[in-house]
């Protein structure tokens, strides 16, 4: 495994599910968000790293 690279797929924990989720924008459409959470000692807020539009509720949430 390489530092900073995506790791193997694992079931989402409750904590992960709170920051990595689908956002329902109505009419069965969703937006997928990638949110960065800094280390606690940095005392910085979450930031939006990337997003994908035109998704549907059944679309799998994958790394992007």
HELIX and SHEET records of a PDB file:
HELIX    1   1 UNK A   14  UNK A   19  1                                   6    
HELIX    2   2 UNK A   40  UNK A   42  5                                   3    
SHEET    1   A 3 UNK A  22  UNK A  26  0                                        
SHEET    2   A 3 UNK A  29  UNK A  36 -1                                        
SHEET    3   A 3 UNK A  47  UNK A  56 -1                                        
END                                                                             
